[in-house]
Amino acid sequence: MHFYCSDCKKVYPISGLAYQCECGGLFKLYKAKEEVIPKAVSLGEVVTPVVKRKLENIEVNLKLDYMNPTGSFKDRGALVTINMLKELGITEVVEDSSGNAGAAFAGYCAAAGITCNIYLPENTSAGKIKQISAYKANIVKIPGTRDDVAAATLKAAEKTYYASHVYNPLFFEGTKSLAYEIYEQVGIPDYIVVPAGNGTMLLGVYIGFKELGKLPRIIAVQSENCAPVYSKFKNQPNKEITPTVAEGIAVGKPRRIDEMIAAVKDSNGDVITVDDERVIQAQQMLGNMGIYVEATAGVAVAGMLHYFQGQSDNKLTIVVPLTGTGLKK
């Protein structure tokens, strides 16, 4: 098992400090079929449920992924990453996060006995900071944008292992489990609608369904206020980045943007945007059904409603994973 550069194919050890190739290419994971990542560290993961609901007369399968141990789908990636690093003898990591990935890594590092340093925006929700603190992670607040946080983290990663949910392909090896669970629960859906920031869910479901042999159409949804993937997908100039209620996907320069676009195109999917008003309305709609989610989960629901507006073909199988609980705000 090793990393290799997606551009020049140079091989790197998983345990090394390099987080990308010296040529600038991003890593992918090579794992032989017989190789298995150990799962000695656990927080009691479960197969998250799917509930079928009608939203504005559209029948949709809501995948309640906020029921993961630390309250978001990011646990899938942290579970695999930290278990592998524990096996390799890594004792300290650094990670940058707007909240959910930080909480996931902090929780699994605590269970594994690995020192965890989380870099996050100084305006991160108090609830998320409180959760990360509860796991005794070292918190470093960075002023400025999400991209400023990433820059500060890369400096720290020169001396400490970077357990990145963006750069480290072990994370996607974890998030692909979402596709496998969906397959067991509803089969291969016709559509899967996901929020898109750094692409950890988008690329995870793409990798998983690709391995399963059939792709649903992937509809990636971005906030209208921060939509670099949408702009590039539609061949439009980048718009000014402004604050959004969906802080989990407020990523102005997603490092794997080309992979994200390639995945959407391969699935014959689309990239769309929604404004904050629609996001809040979607959150409230779910709340009226007893489902309390973060704004980023509301993005996916708002996008689904916008994309399928006016349609009532209940023969389509549509899945919307709900990324995180609303309890962290």
MOKA-V938922 format. One record per residue. SS is DSSP state (@ for helix, = for strand, . for the rest). Layout:
BEGIN
ss->SS
ss->SS
END
This chain:
BEGIN
ss->.
ss->=
ss->=
ss->=
ss->=
ss->.
ss->.
ss->.
ss->.
ss->.
ss->=
ss->=
ss->.
ss->.
ss->.
ss->.
ss->.
ss->.
ss->.
ss->.
ss->.
ss->.
ss->.
ss->.
ss->.
ss->.
ss->=
ss->=
ss->=
ss->=
ss->.
ss->.
ss->.
ss->.
ss->.
ss->.
ss->.
ss->.
ss->.
ss->.
ss->.
ss->.
ss->.
ss->.
ss->.
ss->.
ss->.
ss->.
ss->.
ss->=
ss->=
ss->=
ss->=
ss->=
ss->=
ss->.
ss->.
ss->=
ss->=
ss->=
ss->=
ss->=
ss->=
ss->.
ss->@
ss->@
ss->@
ss->.
ss->.
ss->.
ss->.
ss->=
ss->.
ss->@
ss->@
ss->@
ss->@
ss->@
ss->@
ss->@
ss->@
ss->@
ss->@
ss->@
ss->@
ss->@
ss->@
ss->@
ss->.
ss->.
ss->.
ss->=
ss->=
ss->=
ss->=
ss->=
ss->.
ss->.
ss->.
ss->@
ss->@
ss->@
ss->@
ss->@
ss->@
ss->@
ss->@
ss->@
ss->@
ss->@
ss->@
ss->@
ss->.
ss->.
ss->=
ss->=
ss->=
ss->=
ss->=
ss->=
ss->=
ss->.
ss->.
ss->.
ss->.
ss->@
ss->@
ss->@
ss->@
ss->@
ss->@
ss->@
ss->@
ss->@
ss->.
ss->.
ss->.
ss->=
ss->=
ss->=
ss->=
ss->=
ss->.
ss->.
ss->.
ss->@
ss->@
ss->@
ss->@
ss->@
ss->@
ss->@
ss->@
ss->@
ss->@
ss->@
ss->.
ss->.
ss->.
ss->.
ss->=
ss->=
ss->.
ss->.
ss->.
ss->.
ss->.
ss->.
ss->@
ss->@
ss->@
ss->@
ss->@
ss->@
ss->@
ss->.
ss->@
ss->@
ss->@
ss->@
ss->@
ss->@
ss->@
ss->@
ss->@
ss->@
ss->.
ss->.
ss->.
ss->.
ss->=
ss->=
ss->=
ss->=
ss->=
ss->.
ss->.
ss->.
ss->.
ss->@
ss->@
ss->@
ss->@
ss->@
ss->@
ss->@
ss->@
ss->@
ss->@
ss->@
ss->@
ss->@
ss->.
ss->.
ss->.
ss->.
ss->=
ss->=
ss->=
ss->=
ss->=
ss->=
ss->=
ss->.
ss->.
ss->=
ss->.
ss->@
ss->@
ss->@
ss->@
ss->@
ss->@
ss->.
ss->.
ss->.
ss->.
ss->.
ss->.
ss->.
ss->.
ss->.
ss->.
ss->.
ss->.
ss->.
ss->@
ss->@
ss->@
ss->.
ss->.
ss->.
ss->.
ss->.
ss->.
ss->.
ss->@
ss->@
ss->@
ss->@
ss->@
ss->@
ss->@
ss->@
ss->@
ss->@
ss->.
ss->.
ss->.
ss->=
ss->=
ss->=
ss->=
ss->=
ss->.
ss->@
ss->@
ss->@
ss->@
ss->@
ss->@
ss->@
ss->@
ss->@
ss->@
ss->@
ss->@
ss->.
ss->.
ss->.
ss->.
ss->.
ss->=
ss->.
ss->@
ss->@
ss->@
ss->@
ss->@
ss->@
ss->@
ss->@
ss->@
ss->@
ss->@
ss->@
ss->@
ss->.
ss->.
ss->.
ss->.
ss->.
ss->.
ss->.
ss->.
ss->.
ss->.
ss->=
ss->=
ss->=
ss->=
ss->.
ss->.
ss->=
ss->=
ss->@
ss->@
ss->@
ss->.
END
